[in-house]
Amino acid sequence: MYDGAVQDLIDELGHLPGVGPKSAQRIAFHLLAQDAVDVKRLADTITTVKEKVRFCETCGNIAESEQCRICADPRRADDVLCVVEEPKDVVVIERTREFRGRYHVLGGAIDPMNGVGPDDLRIRELMARLSSSTIQEVIIATDPNIEGEATATYLTRMLVPLGMVISRLASGLPVGGDLEYADEVTLGRAFEGRRQVT
Protein backbone atom coordinates (compact mmCIF):
# COMPACT_ATOMS: atom_id res chain seq x y z
CA MET A 1 0.00 0.00 0.00
CA TYR A 2 1.20 3.44 -0.94
CA ASP A 3 0.16 6.82 0.36
CA GLY A 4 -2.20 9.31 -1.20
CA ALA A 5 -2.18 10.01 -4.92
CA VAL A 6 -0.04 7.01 -5.91
CA GLN A 7 -2.41 4.55 -4.24
CA ASP A 8 -5.41 6.38 -5.74
CA LEU A 9 -3.86 5.99 -9.20
CA ILE A 10 -3.15 2.29 -8.62
CA ASP A 11 -6.73 1.77 -7.42
CA GLU A 12 -8.21 3.55 -10.46
CA LEU A 13 -5.99 1.64 -12.89
CA GLY A 14 -7.01 -1.59 -11.16
CA HIS A 15 -10.62 -0.94 -12.24
CA LEU A 16 -9.64 -1.28 -15.90
CA PRO A 17 -10.51 -4.62 -17.54
CA GLY A 18 -7.63 -7.07 -17.56
CA VAL A 19 -5.53 -4.96 -15.18
CA GLY A 20 -4.81 -6.68 -11.90
CA PRO A 21 -3.14 -5.16 -8.84
CA LYS A 22 0.43 -5.86 -10.01
CA SER A 23 -0.22 -4.51 -13.51
CA ALA A 24 -1.88 -1.42 -12.04
CA GLN A 25 1.17 -0.82 -9.87
CA ARG A 26 3.53 -1.25 -12.86
CA ILE A 27 1.49 1.18 -14.97
CA ALA A 28 1.34 3.72 -12.11
CA PHE A 29 5.12 3.68 -11.65
CA HIS A 30 5.62 3.83 -15.42
CA LEU A 31 3.48 6.99 -15.51
CA LEU A 32 5.44 8.47 -12.60
CA ALA A 33 8.68 7.96 -14.53
CA GLN A 34 7.35 9.65 -17.71
CA ASP A 35 7.77 13.30 -18.65
CA ALA A 36 4.90 15.53 -17.52
CA VAL A 37 4.19 16.39 -21.19
CA ASP A 38 3.63 12.71 -22.08
CA VAL A 39 1.35 12.12 -19.09
CA LYS A 40 -0.64 15.29 -19.87
CA ARG A 41 -1.07 14.15 -23.49
CA LEU A 42 -2.46 10.82 -22.24
CA ALA A 43 -4.81 12.57 -19.81
CA ASP A 44 -5.96 15.01 -22.52
CA THR A 45 -6.59 12.13 -24.94
CA ILE A 46 -8.73 10.29 -22.39
CA THR A 47 -10.71 13.48 -21.70
CA THR A 48 -11.19 14.16 -25.41
CA VAL A 49 -12.48 10.63 -26.03
CA LYS A 50 -15.05 11.01 -23.25
CA GLU A 51 -16.15 14.40 -24.64
CA LYS A 52 -16.27 13.59 -28.38
CA VAL A 53 -16.98 9.91 -28.82
CA ARG A 54 -20.54 8.60 -28.65
CA PHE A 55 -22.50 5.70 -30.07
CA CYS A 56 -23.89 5.77 -33.60
CA GLU A 57 -27.64 6.43 -33.59
CA THR A 58 -28.17 3.84 -36.32
CA CYS A 59 -26.00 0.86 -35.40
CA GLY A 60 -24.51 1.50 -31.93
CA ASN A 61 -20.88 1.54 -33.13
CA ILE A 62 -18.56 4.24 -31.80
CA ALA A 63 -18.74 7.54 -33.65
CA GLU A 64 -17.78 11.19 -33.34
CA SER A 65 -21.01 12.38 -34.98
CA GLU A 66 -24.58 11.08 -35.19
CA GLN A 67 -23.55 8.25 -37.52
CA CYS A 68 -20.40 6.15 -37.61
CA ARG A 69 -18.28 6.06 -40.78
CA ILE A 70 -19.76 2.69 -41.82
CA CYS A 71 -23.40 3.82 -41.58
CA ALA A 72 -22.49 7.04 -43.42
CA ASP A 73 -20.77 5.14 -46.27
CA PRO A 74 -23.13 4.92 -49.27
CA ARG A 75 -21.00 2.17 -50.84
CA ARG A 76 -21.93 -0.39 -48.17
CA ALA A 77 -24.54 -3.04 -48.99
CA ASP A 78 -27.92 -2.30 -47.41
CA ASP A 79 -29.37 -5.81 -47.75
CA VAL A 80 -27.14 -7.64 -45.23
CA LEU A 81 -26.70 -6.83 -41.54
CA CYS A 82 -24.06 -8.27 -39.21
CA VAL A 83 -25.07 -8.33 -35.53
CA VAL A 84 -22.17 -8.13 -33.07
CA GLU A 85 -21.84 -7.73 -29.32
CA GLU A 86 -19.44 -4.79 -29.01
CA PRO A 87 -17.89 -2.03 -31.18
CA LYS A 88 -14.53 -3.83 -30.96
CA ASP A 89 -16.12 -6.72 -32.88
CA VAL A 90 -16.86 -4.36 -35.78
CA VAL A 91 -13.15 -3.50 -35.97
CA VAL A 92 -12.15 -7.17 -36.01
CA ILE A 93 -14.59 -8.02 -38.82
CA GLU A 94 -13.61 -4.92 -40.82
CA ARG A 95 -9.95 -6.03 -40.71
CA THR A 96 -10.86 -9.14 -42.73
CA ARG A 97 -12.15 -6.97 -45.62
CA GLU A 98 -14.66 -9.75 -46.34
CA PHE A 99 -17.85 -8.06 -45.18
CA ARG A 100 -19.28 -5.04 -47.03
CA GLY A 101 -22.70 -4.76 -45.40
CA ARG A 102 -23.99 -2.90 -42.36
CA TYR A 103 -23.65 -3.61 -38.63
CA HIS A 104 -25.79 -3.62 -35.53
CA VAL A 105 -24.01 -3.50 -32.15
CA LEU A 106 -26.00 -5.03 -29.29
CA GLY A 107 -23.91 -3.54 -26.49
CA GLY A 108 -23.17 -6.89 -24.87
CA ALA A 109 -24.59 -10.39 -24.62
CA ILE A 110 -27.33 -12.05 -22.59
CA ASP A 111 -25.72 -12.98 -19.27
CA PRO A 112 -28.23 -13.82 -16.50
CA MET A 113 -25.42 -14.53 -14.01
CA ASN A 114 -24.43 -10.85 -14.23
CA GLY A 115 -27.97 -9.52 -14.52
CA VAL A 116 -27.89 -8.81 -18.28
CA GLY A 117 -31.12 -9.74 -20.03
CA PRO A 118 -32.48 -9.06 -23.53
CA ASP A 119 -33.98 -5.73 -22.41
CA ASP A 120 -30.49 -4.50 -21.48
CA LEU A 121 -29.26 -4.94 -25.06
CA ARG A 122 -30.10 -3.04 -28.25
CA ILE A 123 -32.49 -5.76 -29.46
CA ARG A 124 -35.53 -3.46 -29.62
CA GLU A 125 -33.54 -1.13 -31.87
CA LEU A 126 -32.54 -4.11 -34.03
CA MET A 127 -36.15 -5.22 -34.48
CA ALA A 128 -37.25 -1.67 -35.34
CA ARG A 129 -34.42 -1.39 -37.83
CA LEU A 130 -35.32 -4.67 -39.51
CA SER A 131 -38.99 -3.79 -39.82
CA SER A 132 -38.24 -0.55 -41.65
CA SER A 133 -35.48 -1.64 -44.04
CA THR A 134 -34.64 -3.78 -47.05
CA ILE A 135 -32.37 -6.18 -45.15
CA GLN A 136 -32.56 -9.71 -46.56
CA GLU A 137 -29.91 -11.46 -44.45
CA VAL A 138 -28.88 -11.13 -40.81
CA ILE A 139 -25.51 -12.58 -39.84
CA ILE A 140 -25.29 -13.29 -36.11
CA ALA A 141 -21.66 -12.79 -35.09
CA THR A 142 -21.81 -13.09 -31.31
CA ASP A 143 -18.92 -14.65 -29.41
CA PRO A 144 -18.70 -18.47 -29.40
CA ASN A 145 -19.14 -18.71 -25.62
CA ILE A 146 -22.14 -19.44 -23.37
CA GLU A 147 -23.36 -15.84 -23.35
CA GLY A 148 -22.85 -15.40 -27.09
CA GLU A 149 -24.66 -18.66 -27.84
CA ALA A 150 -27.58 -17.68 -25.58
CA THR A 151 -27.80 -14.34 -27.38
CA ALA A 152 -27.62 -15.99 -30.82
CA THR A 153 -30.38 -18.45 -29.86
CA TYR A 154 -32.59 -15.65 -28.55
CA LEU A 155 -32.04 -13.53 -31.67
CA THR A 156 -32.74 -16.48 -33.96
CA ARG A 157 -36.11 -17.07 -32.28
CA MET A 158 -36.95 -13.37 -32.68
CA LEU A 159 -35.83 -13.17 -36.32
CA VAL A 160 -37.21 -16.40 -37.84
CA PRO A 161 -40.79 -15.05 -38.10
CA LEU A 162 -39.52 -12.09 -40.16
CA GLY A 163 -38.81 -14.44 -43.08
CA MET A 164 -35.26 -13.33 -43.86
CA VAL A 165 -32.09 -15.40 -44.16
CA ILE A 166 -30.44 -15.84 -40.77
CA SER A 167 -26.88 -17.12 -40.59
CA ARG A 168 -24.31 -17.60 -37.85
CA LEU A 169 -20.56 -17.26 -38.24
CA ALA A 170 -18.86 -20.64 -38.49
CA SER A 171 -16.68 -21.71 -35.61
CA GLY A 172 -14.30 -24.55 -35.00
CA LEU A 173 -10.61 -25.28 -35.21
CA PRO A 174 -8.24 -22.38 -35.84
CA VAL A 175 -5.85 -22.58 -38.78
CA GLY A 176 -2.48 -23.76 -37.52
CA GLY A 177 -3.95 -25.38 -34.41
CA ASP A 178 -3.43 -28.94 -33.21
CA LEU A 179 -6.36 -31.30 -32.54
CA GLU A 180 -4.86 -32.42 -29.23
CA TYR A 181 -5.15 -28.88 -27.84
CA ALA A 182 -8.76 -28.26 -28.93
CA ASP A 183 -11.41 -28.38 -26.23
CA GLU A 184 -14.55 -30.50 -26.67
CA VAL A 185 -16.83 -27.59 -27.56
CA THR A 186 -14.49 -26.27 -30.26
CA LEU A 187 -13.97 -29.73 -31.70
CA GLY A 188 -17.72 -30.40 -31.63
CA ARG A 189 -18.31 -27.14 -33.51
CA ALA A 190 -15.72 -28.13 -36.08
CA PHE A 191 -17.61 -31.40 -36.72
CA GLU A 192 -20.94 -29.56 -36.99
CA GLY A 193 -19.51 -27.04 -39.44
CA ARG A 194 -17.59 -29.52 -41.58
CA ARG A 195 -17.96 -29.19 -45.35
CA GLN A 196 -17.58 -31.61 -48.18
CA VAL A 197 -14.31 -31.54 -50.09
CA THR A 198 -14.68 -32.51 -53.78
C-alpha positions as semicolon CSV with decimal commas, in nm:
position;residue;x (nm);y (nm);z (nm)
1;M;0,000;0,000;0,000
2;Y;0,120;0,344;-0,094
3;D;0,016;0,682;0,036
4;G;-0,220;0,931;-0,120
5;A;-0,218;1,001;-0,492
6;V;-0,004;0,701;-0,591
7;Q;-0,241;0,455;-0,424
8;D;-0,541;0,638;-0,574
9;L;-0,386;0,599;-0,920
10;I;-0,315;0,229;-0,862
11;D;-0,673;0,177;-0,742
12;E;-0,821;0,355;-1,046
13;L;-0,599;0,164;-1,289
14;G;-0,701;-0,159;-1,116
15;H;-1,062;-0,094;-1,224
16;L;-0,964;-0,128;-1,590
17;P;-1,051;-0,462;-1,754
18;G;-0,763;-0,707;-1,756
19;V;-0,553;-0,496;-1,518
20;G;-0,481;-0,668;-1,190
21;P;-0,314;-0,516;-0,884
22;K;0,043;-0,586;-1,001
23;S;-0,022;-0,451;-1,351
24;A;-0,188;-0,142;-1,204
25;Q;0,117;-0,082;-0,987
26;R;0,353;-0,125;-1,286
27;I;0,149;0,118;-1,497
28;A;0,134;0,372;-1,211
29;F;0,512;0,368;-1,165
30;H;0,562;0,383;-1,542
31;L;0,348;0,699;-1,551
32;L;0,544;0,847;-1,260
33;A;0,868;0,796;-1,453
34;Q;0,735;0,965;-1,771
35;D;0,777;1,330;-1,865
36;A;0,490;1,553;-1,752
37;V;0,419;1,639;-2,119
38;D;0,363;1,271;-2,208
39;V;0,135;1,212;-1,909
40;K;-0,064;1,529;-1,987
41;R;-0,107;1,415;-2,349
42;L;-0,246;1,082;-2,224
43;A;-0,481;1,257;-1,981
44;D;-0,596;1,501;-2,252
45;T;-0,659;1,213;-2,494
46;I;-0,873;1,029;-2,239
47;T;-1,071;1,348;-2,170
48;T;-1,119;1,416;-2,541
49;V;-1,248;1,063;-2,603
50;K;-1,505;1,101;-2,325
51;E;-1,615;1,440;-2,464
52;K;-1,627;1,359;-2,838
53;V;-1,698;0,991;-2,882
54;R;-2,054;0,860;-2,865
55;F;-2,250;0,570;-3,007
56;C;-2,389;0,577;-3,360
57;E;-2,764;0,643;-3,359
58;T;-2,817;0,384;-3,632
59;C;-2,600;0,086;-3,540
60;G;-2,451;0,150;-3,193
61;N;-2,088;0,154;-3,313
62;I;-1,856;0,424;-3,180
63;A;-1,874;0,754;-3,365
64;E;-1,778;1,119;-3,334
65;S;-2,101;1,238;-3,498
66;E;-2,458;1,108;-3,519
67;Q;-2,355;0,825;-3,752
68;C;-2,040;0,615;-3,761
69;R;-1,828;0,606;-4,078
70;I;-1,976;0,269;-4,182
71;C;-2,340;0,382;-4,158
72;A;-2,249;0,704;-4,342
73;D;-2,077;0,514;-4,627
74;P;-2,313;0,492;-4,927
75;R;-2,100;0,217;-5,084
76;R;-2,193;-0,039;-4,817
77;A;-2,454;-0,304;-4,899
78;D;-2,792;-0,230;-4,741
79;D;-2,937;-0,581;-4,775
80;V;-2,714;-0,764;-4,523
81;L;-2,670;-0,683;-4,154
82;C;-2,406;-0,827;-3,921
83;V;-2,507;-0,833;-3,553
84;V;-2,217;-0,813;-3,307
85;E;-2,184;-0,773;-2,932
86;E;-1,944;-0,479;-2,901
87;P;-1,789;-0,203;-3,118
88;K;-1,453;-0,383;-3,096
89;D;-1,612;-0,672;-3,288
90;V;-1,686;-0,436;-3,578
91;V;-1,315;-0,350;-3,597
92;V;-1,215;-0,717;-3,601
93;I;-1,459;-0,802;-3,882
94;E;-1,361;-0,492;-4,082
95;R;-0,995;-0,603;-4,071
96;T;-1,086;-0,914;-4,273
97;R;-1,215;-0,697;-4,562
98;E;-1,466;-0,975;-4,634
99;F;-1,785;-0,806;-4,518
100;R;-1,928;-0,504;-4,703
101;G;-2,270;-0,476;-4,540
102;R;-2,399;-0,290;-4,236
103;Y;-2,365;-0,361;-3,863
104;H;-2,579;-0,362;-3,553
105;V;-2,401;-0,350;-3,215
106;L;-2,600;-0,503;-2,929
107;G;-2,391;-0,354;-2,649
108;G;-2,317;-0,689;-2,487
109;A;-2,459;-1,039;-2,462
110;I;-2,733;-1,205;-2,259
111;D;-2,572;-1,298;-1,927
112;P;-2,823;-1,382;-1,650
113;M;-2,542;-1,453;-1,401
114;N;-2,443;-1,085;-1,423
115;G;-2,797;-0,952;-1,452
116;V;-2,789;-0,881;-1,828
117;G;-3,112;-0,974;-2,003
118;P;-3,248;-0,906;-2,353
119;D;-3,398;-0,573;-2,241
120;D;-3,049;-0,450;-2,148
121;L;-2,926;-0,494;-2,506
122;R;-3,010;-0,304;-2,825
123;I;-3,249;-0,576;-2,946
124;R;-3,553;-0,346;-2,962
125;E;-3,354;-0,113;-3,187
126;L;-3,254;-0,411;-3,403
127;M;-3,615;-0,522;-3,448
128;A;-3,725;-0,167;-3,534
129;R;-3,442;-0,139;-3,783
130;L;-3,532;-0,467;-3,951
131;S;-3,899;-0,379;-3,982
132;S;-3,824;-0,055;-4,165
133;S;-3,548;-0,164;-4,404
134;T;-3,464;-0,378;-4,705
135;I;-3,237;-0,618;-4,515
136;Q;-3,256;-0,971;-4,656
137;E;-2,991;-1,146;-4,445
138;V;-2,888;-1,113;-4,081
139;I;-2,551;-1,258;-3,984
140;I;-2,529;-1,329;-3,611
141;A;-2,166;-1,279;-3,509
142;T;-2,181;-1,309;-3,131
143;D;-1,892;-1,465;-2,941
144;P;-1,870;-1,847;-2,940
145;N;-1,914;-1,871;-2,562
146;I;-2,214;-1,944;-2,337
147;E;-2,336;-1,584;-2,335
148;G;-2,285;-1,540;-2,709
149;E;-2,466;-1,866;-2,784
150;A;-2,758;-1,768;-2,558
151;T;-2,780;-1,434;-2,738
152;A;-2,762;-1,599;-3,082
153;T;-3,038;-1,845;-2,986
154;Y;-3,259;-1,565;-2,855
155;L;-3,204;-1,353;-3,167
156;T;-3,274;-1,648;-3,396
157;R;-3,611;-1,707;-3,228
158;M;-3,695;-1,337;-3,268
159;L;-3,583;-1,317;-3,632
160;V;-3,721;-1,640;-3,784
161;P;-4,079;-1,505;-3,810
162;L;-3,952;-1,209;-4,016
163;G;-3,881;-1,444;-4,308
164;M;-3,526;-1,333;-4,386
165;V;-3,209;-1,540;-4,416
166;I;-3,044;-1,584;-4,077
167;S;-2,688;-1,712;-4,059
168;R;-2,431;-1,760;-3,785
169;L;-2,056;-1,726;-3,824
170;A;-1,886;-2,064;-3,849
171;S;-1,668;-2,171;-3,561
172;G;-1,430;-2,455;-3,500
173;L;-1,061;-2,528;-3,521
174;P;-0,824;-2,238;-3,584
175;V;-0,585;-2,258;-3,878
176;G;-0,248;-2,376;-3,752
177;G;-0,395;-2,538;-3,441
178;D;-0,343;-2,894;-3,321
179;L;-0,636;-3,130;-3,254
180;E;-0,486;-3,242;-2,923
181;Y;-0,515;-2,888;-2,784
182;A;-0,876;-2,826;-2,893
183;D;-1,141;-2,838;-2,623
184;E;-1,455;-3,050;-2,667
185;V;-1,683;-2,759;-2,756
186;T;-1,449;-2,627;-3,026
187;L;-1,397;-2,973;-3,170
188;G;-1,772;-3,040;-3,163
189;R;-1,831;-2,714;-3,351
190;A;-1,572;-2,813;-3,608
191;F;-1,761;-3,140;-3,672
192;E;-2,094;-2,956;-3,699
193;G;-1,951;-2,704;-3,944
194;R;-1,759;-2,952;-4,158
195;R;-1,796;-2,919;-4,535
196;Q;-1,758;-3,161;-4,818
197;V;-1,431;-3,154;-5,009
198;T;-1,468;-3,251;-5,378
